[in-house]
Amino acid sequence: MKTFRDLRRTLRPFLFSACALLFGASGAAASGDADAGTRAAAPAGFSAARLQRVPALLGRLVDDGDYAGAVWLIARDGHVVQHGAVGFRDLEARAPMGEDTAFAIASMSKIVTTVTALTLLEEGRLDLEEPVSRYLPELAQPRVLVGGDADAPQTVPALRPVTIRQLLTQTSGYSYGFFDGEPWRTIYARADLWNSADAADFVRRAASLPLKHQPGAAWSYGINTDLLGIVIERVTGQSLEAAMRARVLAPLGMRHTGFTPPAGVPLARMYGETADGRLTPIASPVHTGPGLQSGGGGLYSTLHDYARFAQMLLDDGQLDGVRILGRKTVEMMRSNQVGYLNPRPRDRFVPQGFGFGVRVRLDDAGMSDALGTPGSFGWEGVTTTYVSIDPKERLLMILMTQRQPFDAKMLFERFSNTVYQALE
């Protein structure tokens, strides 16, 4: 079995030859349309035979035309038990997907931004309960929407300031707009946040937005981590990427992660679907650029880069002798900070619980839609990227593709099920 130390020394681009044993007679690899494969078949408490259901699932989705291609990695107890690539990174060019492919990871960026912020907390340079306005004075007088419409919103002053804790837990009241109904969609669309010239312009535009609810009163997915990234910039005096690189990316050897596609690395193409369900190339929904580095969704990364980051969190903040966060900091990060979020019937786009920058699975009495373990944590990207980390099973799972709408065909749940069912 390969350890993460072995992978750091030896990883290079992988394209694996067809293997009919993985997919049977009709899978993606056996069809001759794309290379696919796995490495390091299944010790560490897995059934090797049952774990082959993972590449079989992904191969079927490619064969059926639901996805262009994907990469995945499964590790347990620090050993990589399976990793592979299937399908194409570019259907039109017939360019095979490889494990060296870079992806726009969208909201999986939030976890990296959160870890960067927590390094500042450990140094005493940030405090969970301090107002965000200490660093972003433009946000000193937030208002809460209580009625009206986009043309004539009715607002009241917030009863308390927005805090660093609320940015970390998505409870500030700031939204994204596009996940909500009216008047939020129109209000946020008019603010045009993602065309901000730079971070200061982003904060000015955000200051004009009313909150969805009183700070700390509820969980609302929104621009919280983007604002947190700008806090990091103002505390450190560096760009967000420079702060990330110094504190997280470089120490972990994550050379292919950043706010622009990594040089010399193939990039997966983004796909949507036509009215009749066929895949078609579309523009990336990722919002970033030289003037604005989106801590909430702007990073590009590769499978093995992000696997090192995830393994660091699974190993309580350290990897290969390099410590990024203290053990107690990681414990707090992955602890539920917000109570039980999901009502009945279950909303699959709202987590059960939430820590700092990560969903947290609770002991949920039958409310889950996939196999798993209470205490596992992670997050997803709107581009259909996924990471889940399970401290009890000492397990991590990563899946990356580029597809809109998000998580078509319940991909994340099906991937999780095929991994967990293989545990002995």
N, C-alpha and C positions, 0 to 999 in steps of 0.2 A: 504494500500500500504506500502511496505517496503521502508524505506529510507536507504541510505548507512550507516548511524550510526547503524540502526537495523541490517543490514547485517553483519557488523563487529562484533557485539556481538553474533550473532546467527548462522551464516553460518556453515554448516557442509556438508559432502558429500551427494549429492542428487542422488537418482535413483528413478524415478517415475513409478508408475504402468501404465499398458496399458490403454489408453483412446480412445475408438473408436470415440468419438465425435470430437476429434482433427483431425483424419486422415481419417474418413470414413471407409469403409469395407476393403480397401486394403492397408492401410498405414502401416509404420513400426511397430507402437505400436500395431495396431489391428492384425497384422499378428502373433504376439506372438514371433517374432524373437528378439526383443530388447525392453527394457523399454524406454519410452520417456514421456515427459510431460512439463507442464508449471506451473508457479506460478504467483500469483498476476495479475489476468486477468483484464487488460486494462482500468483503469480510465486515468486521466491525459491527456484528450483530444483525446483518441483513441476509435475507435469502437471495442468493445470486440469481436464481431463476425468476423469482417474483419481481426483483428489481428491474428486469428487462421490460416490464410493463411500462416503465417511464419512456424509454425511446420508442416503444411501440405506439404509445399514445401520441407523442409528438409527430411521429412519422405519419400516422393516420390523418392528423389535422392538416399536415402539409399536402398529402395525397388528395385529400378532399377539397383543397383549395381554400381552406379557412385561414391559413397562415402561410406566409412566404417561406419562413424559416425560423429557427430558434436555436439558442444555446442554453445549456443547463449544467449545474454542478450540485452534487450532494456530498456532504462530508460529515463524518461522525468521529468523535474522540480525536479530532485533529488530523484524521486520515481522509483523503478524498476517495470515496468509494465508487463514484461514477461521475463522469463529465463527458459532454459530447456536443455535437452540432448536427443539425438536420436542415435540409431545404436550402434556400437561397437567401443571400443578403440583398440581391438585386435580381428580381425575376426576369425583367426585360433583357438584362445582359447575360442571364443564366450564370451569374457569378455565385458559386457555392458559399453557403454560410460556413464560417470557421470560428474556432474559439478565440482567434485573435481579433474578431470583428468588434468595432466600437458601436455603442448604442447611446442615443439620447435617453438617459435614465429617468428624466422627469422628477417626480416627487421622491424617488429614492435619494435624490440630492438632499432632502430634508434631514436625513439621518447624519450625513457627513457634516452639514452646517451645525446641527445640534451638538455633535461631538466636539466640534471646534469651539462652540460657545462654552461647553462644559469645561474645557481646558482653562478658559478664563475664569470660570467660577472657582476652579481648584486653586488658582493663583490669587484669589481674593480680589479680582478685578471686575467681577460681576457678582451681583447678589440677586437671588430669586425674587425677592419682594420689592426691589427698588423699581421706581417708575421708569418706563421706557423713555419718558420725556427728559430724563437726565441726560440721555445721549441723543435723542431725537426731539429737541424742544418744539419742533413743529407740531408734535402730537400732544401738546400739553393740555389742550382743552377739547377732548373728544366729546361727541354728541351721539345720542342713541335715537334711532328712528322709531317713532311710536305711531305713525299714521301718515296719511297723505299718499302722494304718488311721486313719480320721478320728477315731474315738473314743479310740484309744490310739496316737498317732503316736510313732515312735521317731526321735529326733533326736540329732545330735552338734554340738558347737560348730564354727562356720565356722573354717577354717584361716587366713583373712585377712579384713580388713574389706572391705565393699562400697565401691567407689570411684566418683567422678564419671564416670570413663571407662566403667565398667560400666553405669551408668545410661544413658549416651549410646549404648552399643552393644547394649543389651538382653542383657547377659551377667551380671547380678548374681545371678541365681537366683530373683528374684521373678517370679511368674507372674500370669496373669489367672484361672486356675482353670477358667473355662468353656471354654477351648480344650484342656484336658487331661482325662485320665481320672481315675478315683478313685485315691487319696483327695483329689486336688487340688480337684475340683469341690466336694466337701462342705466341705472345710476353708475354702476361700475364700467359699463361700456363707454359712457360719456367721459369718465375719468381717463380712459385710454392708458392705463398704467404701463402696459408693456411696450408702449412707444416713448417712454420716458427717456430723456437725453442722457441721464446719469442717475446715480443713487439719490442725490439731493432732490432732483426733479421728481423721482418716484415718491419720496417722502412728502414733498409738497402736495402732490396729487392725492396721496393717501390721506393727508390731513383734511381734505375736503370731503371725505366719505363719512357718512354716518355709520355707527356701529349697528350690528344686527340685534344686539342685546347688551345689557349692562356688563361691564368687564367682569369676567369670572363666573357669570351666571349660567353659562351653557357652553357646549362644544359646538363650534362652527368652523368648518374647514375653510381656510382662507390664506391671506397674504402674510400670516404671522411669521413664517420662517424667512420670507424675503426681508421683512423688517428686522428680524434677528440678524440676518447677514449684514445689514447696514450698521446695526449696533456693533457687530464685531469689527467692521471697518473703522468705526469712530473710536473704539476702545484701543485698537492696535495701531492705528495710523497706517494700515496696509490695505491693499485691495483684499476682497474676500478670498480670491484665489491664492494670493500670496500668504495670507494667514492660514488657510487650509493646508497649503503645501508645506509650510514650515512646521505646523503642529500635528498634521495627520498624514498627508499624502506621502511626503518624502520619507518620514520615518518608517512607514509601512512598505516602501518600495512601490507605490502606486504611480508608475510613470505615465500611464495612459489615461489618467483621470484629470479632467479640467473643464473649463467653461467654453472651450473650443474643441472641435474634433481633433484627436491626437494626430500629429503629423506622421505620415508613413503607415497609418493603420487604416484598413478598409472600414468604411462606415455602412451600417445597415440602412437600407432605404425604408422610408415610412410608407405604410399602406393603409388606405381606407377601403371602402367597398362601394360598388355601384348599386343602383336600385335593384338589380337582380342578384346581388350578393357576390359578385366577382371582385377580386382584389384589384385595386388601382392605385398607382402612386399618388401621394398627396404631400403637401407641405408639412413640415414638422410643427407640432403645437408647442414646442419648447420655446420659452421666452428668455433670451439672453443676448448679449452683444458686448462690444467693447466698452460701452458706457454704463451698462447695467448688468451685473453678475447676479443672477437670480438664485439666491440661496434656497429657495423653495422648489426650484425645478429646472435649473439650467445646466447641470453637469452632464458630460459625456464620460462613459467608462467602458471597461471591458469585463468580461466574465471573471477572469482570474484576478484582475485588480480588485474588483468589488468583493470577491471571495476572501481576499486577505483582510479587507476591512471588516467583513462580517465575522470572520474567525477571531479577530481581535476582540470584538464585543462578546463572542461566545466564551473566550478565554479571560473574561473579567477585565478587559482593558489593556491586555498586552499580547504581543505576538513575537516569537523568535527572540525573546529577551528584550524587546523594545516595549516600554510601557507608554501608552497614550493617555489613558485615564486610570484613576484609582479604582480598586475593586468596589468600594462603597458607592462611588459615583455611578458606576454601571448598574449596580443594584437599584439605585434610585431612579435612574433613567428608564429601566425596564419595569418599574413598579407602576401599577395603575394609580394615576393621580387625579382622576376625574369622576369616579363612581361608575355605575353601569349606564352605558349610553344607549344601547339598542333596545327599542320597544318591541312588542309583538304586534303584528307580524314583523319578522326580522327584515331590516333594511340592509342589504348586502354592501352598500356603499358607506355605511357607518360602522366603525369598529365597536367591539364589545366594551373595551376599556382603552385608555390611552395614557402613555407615560410621557417622557420628554422626547418628542419627535417620532414616536413609534406607537403602533397599535399594540395592545396587550390582550391576549386571550385569557378569559376568565373561566372559572369553574361554573359552567353556564347552564347546567341542567337541561341539556338537549337543545340549546339555542344555536349550536354551531351548524354550518353548512359544509364542513369538511372535517376529515380526521385530523387530529392534532392533540396538543397537550396544554392544559392551563399553565400560564406563565410564559408561553412562547411569545415572541415579539418580532416586529419587522414593519415593512410598509410596501406599498406598490407605487408604480408610476403610471400616469395616464397614457403613456406610450405603450403600455402592457409590458412592464418590467416588474419583477417580484423578488422579495427576499423574506425569508422566515428563519428565525433563530430560536432553537428550543433548548434551553439550559438543562432541563431534566433529562432529555434523551441525548444531550451533547451533540445535537444535530443542527446542521444548517442546510438550506436549500435556496438556490438562486435559479431564476429563469428569466431570460431576456429575449424579447422579440420587439417588433415595431409595428403596431397595429392599432387602428381606430375602427369602430369604437373600442374602448378600453375593455379588456378581459372578455373578448367575444368567446362564445361557446363555454363559458364558465371555466376558462383555462386554468386559473390559479387553483380553484378547488379541485379540479381533476388531477392536476399535477401533484398537489399535496396528498390527495388520496392514494395515488400510485406509489408515492414514496413511503408513506406511513404503513400501508398494507404489507410492505416488504420487510418490516422489522420483525426479527425473531422474538 
